[in-house]
Every structure is written in C-alpha cells, then in structure tokens.
Amino acid sequence: METVKLSDIVLRWYPEMLPSLKKNELNSMILLRDGLSILKPTDALEIIQYSICEHQDNNYLQ
C-alpha cells in the first residue's frame, strides 16, 4: 500500500490537466493498493475523475 497526493498522479500521467484542477483536489490523499509504480494510465484517469466528483459541491444551479 502507498499513499500519494492526487497531484503526484496527475503530474506523472496527465500533467496537462494540472491547471484545470482545484487545489483541494490536487491535495487529496489517494491510497493505492499496489503502489504508484504499477499504476496504469487508464487507472490514473479513473482516480482523477473520481476525485473531481468527490470534491464537487452538492449545490445545483436552478
């Protein structure tokens, strides 16, 4: 098991996404069962997408 910041994942696989993510999203701590070294790009993207969803406000515009 390895704990990393989401920013580490973004910088490694999708650095072009860095400007579009919020600071609190980038500072999210992610627990990786098998560690960062064997994380696949598709898995990294899924983690990034999930983290964005977790940080969205539950307030909707009406």
C-alpha positions as CSV (number, residue, x, y, z in Angstrom):
1,M,0.0,0.0,0.0
2,E,1.1,3.5,-0.8
3,T,-0.5,6.9,-0.1
4,V,0.2,9.7,-2.6
5,K,-1.3,13.1,-3.4
6,L,-3.5,13.3,-6.4
7,S,-1.1,15.9,-7.8
8,D,1.6,13.2,-8.0
9,I,-0.7,11.0,-10.1
10,V,-1.6,14.0,-12.3
11,L,2.0,15.1,-12.8
12,R,3.1,11.6,-13.8
13,W,0.4,10.7,-16.3
14,Y,-1.7,13.8,-17.2
15,P,0.3,17.0,-16.5
16,E,-1.8,18.9,-19.0
17,M,-4.7,18.6,-16.6
18,L,-2.9,20.3,-13.7
19,P,-4.2,23.9,-14.4
20,S,-7.8,22.7,-14.6
21,L,-7.8,21.0,-11.1
22,K,-8.6,22.8,-7.9
23,K,-6.0,23.0,-5.1
24,N,-8.1,20.8,-2.7
25,E,-8.5,18.2,-5.5
26,L,-4.7,18.1,-6.1
27,N,-4.0,17.8,-2.3
28,S,-6.3,14.8,-2.0
29,M,-4.6,11.8,-0.5
30,I,-5.1,8.6,-2.5
31,L,-4.4,5.2,-1.1
32,L,-3.0,2.9,-3.8
33,R,-3.2,-0.8,-3.1
34,D,-0.3,-1.8,-5.3
35,G,1.6,1.5,-5.3
36,L,2.3,4.2,-7.8
37,S,4.9,2.4,-9.7
38,I,2.5,-0.1,-11.3
39,L,-0.5,2.3,-11.8
40,K,-1.7,2.3,-15.4
41,P,-2.7,5.5,-17.2
42,T,-6.3,4.3,-17.5
43,D,-6.4,3.7,-13.8
44,A,-4.8,7.0,-13.1
45,L,-7.5,8.8,-15.2
46,E,-10.3,6.9,-13.3
47,I,-8.8,8.1,-10.0
48,I,-8.6,11.7,-11.2
49,Q,-12.2,11.6,-12.4
50,Y,-13.4,10.1,-9.1
51,S,-11.6,12.7,-7.1
52,I,-13.1,15.5,-9.1
53,C,-16.6,14.1,-8.5
54,E,-15.9,13.7,-4.7
55,H,-15.0,17.4,-4.5
56,Q,-17.9,18.8,-6.3
57,D,-20.4,20.8,-4.4
58,N,-23.8,19.3,-3.9
59,N,-25.4,22.7,-4.7
60,Y,-27.0,22.9,-8.1
61,L,-27.9,26.0,-10.0
62,Q,-31.6,26.5,-10.6
